[in-house]
């Protein structure tokens, strides 16, 4: 159902890079320098990489290292306070533990009970309006709970998450980003808040969550109703910019902000969420829109994408993986060719002897809450680092479906999967 798309030459280079990532992570995680334990930058993200390396290639040692990395990430829950967040918090650790024991390893981790209890308390005792987004808010909580299904407690909490989505919608049927949820520089420029069009922090991420919940069999009519309103609103926000058809944000009372091409912001993330929703809710019109947007992104120059590094969030392997997913879901040759091209871009970004496996990440730098530039850093983790890059490369060169990307809301079923289901 899932198929390798890399050419022979690209595949050989991908495998060399995957091996270098494996050895680089081995050294880094064994050095004592890796203090992070979340999905974004630490052991939980490394556990995903090792687990899929084992599953996709039969690397027996990688299975042991996956379980070791998972143990180190879960142990940290008792050692320090973490946010209730999907990527940089305890929900991300719980998501990885659930995913690995559900799909790749046997077992039922005890820690998810404690995580569920903490989330249940948070959702029950809501003192202030919770942010709706994927990274830190309700869409992230829902994504964790979808992974926990069919657990009855998770299903009950999902119902509560949908209640909170219902309560926080505005008159246009979508969700406004409150200034209090923004960084200081964003509040300064958007004092009345904004409407966010990024997957990571905005309305498209909610669309992706609604699609994934519906795909997993959550029988709630609000899923389709919310998705209908959010997709209609999003498609009405197209504009013209060299780097994106969709802006990053639209300030209340202000002009849209341009953005790059990436998973977190821009056309490609929006297209993936629309295609996921199209397949989940059976909407051919959304599918046509999604593929048209993706093809425009496929024709965009590398310079106009504003890509600097190779990470999943806003780098070249993130772009390659999204094109790969959408190509496998649609059979579109242009998107397949774009995926191959962007994997080549990622491989060309390697700097032998630097970072991990020759890969460095471009990280924003702030002073006193204001963005002042960026710097190159060694990043081991999932969202912006080499663990995520390795996972994307594995998806290009093996026939093992990369269901780890459910956490990115991009696990759109391959076309052959749908055809097989229809035949059955």
C-alpha positions in Angstrom: 0.0 0.0 0.0 2.9 2.4 0.8 5.6 2.4 -1.8 9.2 3.7 -1.9 9.4 6.6 -4.3 13.2 7.3 -4.4 15.3 6.6 -7.4 18.2 4.2 -7.1 20.8 7.0 -6.7 18.6 8.9 -4.2 17.9 5.8 -2.3 21.6 4.9 -1.8 22.3 8.4 -0.5 19.2 8.4 1.8 20.4 5.1 3.3 23.9 6.4 3.9 22.4 9.5 5.6 20.0 7.3 7.7 22.9 5.3 8.9 24.9 8.4 9.8 21.8 9.8 11.7 21.6 6.5 13.6 25.2 6.6 14.6 25.1 10.3 15.3 22.1 9.9 17.6 23.8 6.9 19.3 26.7 9.1 20.2 24.7 12.2 21.1 22.2 10.4 23.3 25.0 8.4 25.0 27.1 11.5 25.7 24.9 12.9 28.5 24.4 16.2 26.6 20.8 15.4 25.6 18.8 16.7 28.5 15.5 17.1 26.5 12.9 14.5 26.9 10.0 15.6 24.7 9.0 14.9 21.1 10.3 18.2 19.7 13.9 17.9 20.7 14.7 14.8 22.8 14.4 11.2 23.6 10.8 10.6 22.6 11.5 11.8 19.0 14.6 9.6 18.9 12.5 6.7 20.0 10.2 7.2 17.0 13.2 7.2 14.7 14.8 4.1 16.1 11.4 2.2 16.2 10.7 2.9 12.5 14.3 2.1 11.6 13.8 -1.3 13.1 10.3 -1.8 11.6 11.3 -0.7 8.1 14.7 -2.3 7.8 14.8 -5.1 10.4 17.6 -3.3 12.3 17.4 -5.3 15.6 19.7 -3.1 17.6 17.4 -0.1 16.7 14.5 -1.7 18.5 16.5 -1.9 21.8 17.6 1.7 21.4 14.0 2.8 20.7 12.8 1.2 24.0 15.7 2.7 25.9 15.0 6.2 24.5 11.3 5.8 25.3 12.2 4.7 28.9 14.4 7.8 29.3 11.7 10.1 28.1 9.0 8.6 30.3 11.2 8.6 33.3 11.7 12.3 33.0 8.0 12.8 33.6 8.6 12.1 37.3 11.7 14.3 37.4 10.5 17.6 36.1 7.4 19.6 35.4 6.3 19.6 31.8 3.6 21.4 29.8 0.4 19.8 28.7 1.6 20.1 25.1 1.7 17.7 22.2 5.3 18.4 21.1 7.1 20.1 23.9 5.2 18.5 26.8 4.0 15.4 28.5 1.2 14.7 25.9 3.9 14.2 23.3 5.7 11.6 25.4 2.3 9.9 25.9 1.6 10.0 22.2 4.9 8.3 21.3 4.4 5.7 24.0 0.9 4.9 22.9 1.9 4.9 19.2 4.9 2.6 19.6 3.0 0.1 21.8 -0.1 0.2 19.6 1.6 -0.2 16.2 5.2 -1.4 16.6 5.9 -3.0 20.0 3.9 -5.1 22.4 2.8 -3.7 25.7 0.7 -1.1 27.4 2.7 1.6 29.1 1.5 2.4 32.6 2.4 6.1 32.3 -0.5 6.9 29.9 -2.9 6.5 32.8 -1.2 9.3 34.7 -1.1 11.5 31.6 -4.8 10.9 30.9 -5.6 11.9 34.5 -3.6 15.1 34.2 -5.3 16.0 30.9 -8.8 15.1 32.3 -8.2 17.5 35.2 -7.1 20.2 32.8 -10.2 19.8 30.6 -12.5 19.6 33.6 -11.2 22.7 35.5 -11.0 25.2 32.7 -10.4 28.6 34.3 -9.4 30.5 31.2 -10.2 29.9 27.5 -7.8 27.4 26.2 -5.9 28.1 22.9 -7.3 26.0 20.1 -4.0 25.2 18.2 -2.1 22.0 17.6 1.3 22.8 19.2 0.0 23.9 22.6 -3.8 23.7 22.6 -7.0 21.8 22.0 -6.1 20.4 18.6 -3.0 18.9 20.2 -5.0 17.5 23.1 -7.4 15.9 20.6 -4.6 14.5 18.5 -3.2 12.7 21.6 -6.7 11.4 22.5 -7.3 10.1 19.0 -4.1 8.0 19.3 -5.4 6.7 22.6 -8.7 5.3 21.1 -10.6 3.1 21.6 -9.9 3.7 25.3 -13.3 4.8 26.8 -11.7 7.5 28.9 -10.0 9.0 25.8 -13.4 9.0 24.0 -15.0 10.9 26.8 -12.3 13.5 26.9 -12.6 13.9 23.1 -16.2 14.8 23.6 -15.1 17.5 26.1 -12.5 18.8 23.6 -15.2 19.2 21.0 -17.4 21.0 23.6 -14.5 23.5 24.1 -14.1 23.9 20.3 -17.8 24.7 20.0 -17.7 27.2 22.8 -14.7 29.1 21.4 -15.8 29.4 17.8 -16.6 32.9 16.6 -19.5 34.1 14.4 -17.6 33.0 11.2 -17.3 29.5 12.6 -13.6 29.5 13.2 -11.2 30.4 16.0 -9.5 33.7 16.8 -6.0 33.8 18.2 -6.1 35.9 21.4 -3.2 38.3 21.9 -2.4 36.7 25.3 -1.4 33.5 23.4 1.1 35.3 21.3 4.8 36.0 21.7 5.7 39.6 22.7 6.7 40.7 19.2 3.5 39.3 17.8 1.4 41.1 20.4 3.2 44.3 19.6 2.3 44.0 15.9 -1.1 42.5 16.4 -2.6 44.0 19.6 -6.1 42.8 18.8 -5.0 39.3 17.9 -5.3 37.6 14.6 -6.6 34.7 12.6 -3.8 32.1 12.2 -3.5 30.1 8.9 -0.7 27.8 9.9 -1.0 24.1 10.7 1.1 24.4 13.8 -0.7 27.3 15.5 -3.8 27.9 13.4 -7.1 26.9 11.9 -5.7 24.4 9.3 -4.3 22.3 12.2 -7.9 22.1 13.6 -9.1 20.9 10.2 -6.4 18.2 10.3 -7.5 17.1 13.8 -11.1 16.9 12.8 -10.2 14.8 9.8 -8.1 12.4 11.9 -10.8 12.0 14.5 -13.4 11.2 11.9 -11.1 8.7 10.2 -10.7 6.9 13.5 -14.4 6.4 13.8 -15.4 9.2 16.2 -19.1 9.4 15.6 -19.9 13.1 16.4 -21.7 15.3 13.9 -19.8 18.3 15.1 -16.7 17.0 13.3 -18.2 17.5 9.9 -19.9 20.7 10.8 -16.7 22.3 12.2 -14.7 21.0 9.2 -17.2 22.5 6.7 -17.0 25.9 8.3 -13.2 25.9 8.7 -12.4 24.7 5.2 -14.8 27.2 3.6 -13.3 30.0 5.7 -9.7 29.0 4.9 -10.2 28.7 1.1 -11.7 32.2 1.1 -8.4 33.6 2.5 -6.3 32.9 -0.6 -4.1 35.8 -1.6 -1.1 36.4 -3.9 2.5 36.1 -2.7 5.6 34.6 -4.2 6.1 32.2 -1.3 2.5 31.2 -0.5 -1.1 31.4 -1.6 -2.1 31.6 2.1 -0.7 34.0 4.6 0.7 33.1 8.0 -1.8 35.3 9.9 -4.4 37.9 9.3 -4.3 40.5 12.1 -7.6 41.8 13.3 -8.0 45.1 11.4 -4.7 44.6 9.5 -3.1 43.2 6.4 -2.1 39.5 5.9 1.5 38.5 6.7 3.4 36.5 4.0 5.0 33.2 4.9 7.2 30.4 3.7 6.3 27.0 2.2 6.3 24.4 5.0 4.3 22.1 7.2 4.0 24.6 9.9 2.9 27.5 7.7 2.1 28.1 4.1 0.5 26.3 1.2 1.9 22.8 1.6 0.6 22.4 5.2 -2.8 23.8 4.2 -3.0 21.5 1.2 -2.2 18.4 3.3 -4.9 19.3 5.8 -7.4 19.8 3.0 -6.6 16.5 1.3 -6.8 14.7 4.7 -10.2 16.3 5.3 -11.3 15.5 1.7 -10.6 11.8 2.1 -12.0 11.6 5.6 -15.3 13.4 4.9 -15.7 12.2 1.3 -15.4 15.6 -0.4 -14.1 15.6 -3.9 -14.3 19.4 -4.2 -11.9 19.7 -1.3 -9.6 17.2 -2.9 -9.4 19.1 -6.1 -8.6 22.3 -4.2 -5.9 20.6 -2.1 -4.2 19.1 -5.1 -4.3 22.3 -7.1 -2.7 24.2 -4.2 0.0 21.4 -3.8 0.8 21.6 -7.5 1.4 25.3 -7.3 3.8 24.7 -4.4 5.5 22.0 -6.4 6.3 24.6 -9.1 7.7 27.1 -6.7 11.4 27.8 -6.7 13.6 26.8 -3.8 14.4 30.5 -3.2 10.7 31.4 -2.9 10.0 28.6 -0.4 12.5 30.3 2.1 13.8 26.9 3.2 17.1 27.0 5.2 17.5 23.5 6.7 16.3 19.9 6.4 13.9 19.6 9.3 10.3 18.4 9.2 8.7 21.6 10.6 9.9 24.1 8.0 12.7 22.4 6.2 13.3 20.4 3.0 12.5 16.9 4.3 9.2 18.3 5.7 8.3 19.5 2.2 9.5 16.3 0.6 7.4 14.2 3.0 4.3 16.2 2.4 4.7 15.8 -1.3 5.3 12.1 -0.8 2.2 11.7 1.3 0.0 13.6 -1.1 1.4 11.8 -4.1 0.8 8.4 -2.6 -2.8 9.5 -1.6 -3.6 10.8 -5.1 -1.4 9.1 -7.6 -0.3 12.5 -8.9 3.0 12.2 -10.8 3.9 15.9 -10.4 3.7 15.7 -6.7 5.8 12.5 -6.8 8.5 14.2 -8.8 8.4 17.1 -6.4 9.0 14.8 -3.5 12.0 13.2 -5.2 13.4 16.7 -6.0 13.0 17.9 -2.4 14.7 14.8 -1.0 17.6 15.6 -3.2 17.6 19.2 -1.8 17.8 17.8 1.7 20.7 15.5 0.9 22.5 18.4 -0.7 22.2 20.4 2.6 24.6 18.0 4.4 27.8 19.5 5.7 30.2 16.6 6.4 31.7 16.9 9.9 29.2 19.3 11.3 26.1 18.8 13.5 24.7 15.3 13.4 25.1 13.4 10.2 26.3 16.6 8.6 23.0 18.3 9.4 22.4 21.5 11.3 19.1 23.3 12.1 18.4 27.0 11.7 17.0 28.2 15.0 15.3 31.5 15.7 16.9 33.8 18.3 15.0 36.2 20.5 16.1 38.9 22.9 13.6 40.3 25.4 10.8 38.5 23.7 11.7 39.9 20.3 13.0 38.1 17.2 16.5 39.2 16.4 17.7 36.6 13.9 18.8 33.0 13.8 21.8 30.6 14.3 22.8 27.1 13.3 22.5 24.5 16.0 22.8 20.7 16.4 19.3 19.4 16.9 18.6 15.7 17.7 14.9 15.8 17.8 11.8 15.1 15.8 10.2 18.4 14.7 13.3 20.4 13.6 16.2 17.9 14.1 17.7 14.7 12.6 15.3 12.2 14.1 12.5 13.7 12.0 14.8 14.0 9.0 15.7 10.3 9.3 12.0 9.3 9.6 11.2 11.3 6.4 14.1 9.6 4.6 12.9 6.2 5.7 9.5 7.0 4.2 11.1 7.7 0.9 13.1 4.5 0.6 11.0 1.7 2.2 7.6 0.2 1.7 6.7 0.6 5.4 4.0 3.2 5.9 5.2 6.2 8.0 2.3 6.3 10.5 4.4 8.3 12.8 3.1 11.3 10.9 -0.2 11.0 12.6 1.3 13.4 15.1 1.7 15.9 12.2 -1.9 15.2 11.1 -0.6 14.2 7.6 -1.2 10.4 7.7 -3.5 10.6 4.6 -4.2 7.0 3.5 -2.5 5.9 0.3 -4.7 5.5 -2.7 -4.1 1.7 -2.9 -5.2 1.5 0.7 -8.5 3.1 -0.2 -8.9 1.0 -3.3 -8.3 -2.2 -1.3 -10.9 -1.1 1.3 -13.5 -0.4 -1.4 -12.9 -3.8 -3.0 -13.4 -5.5 0.3 
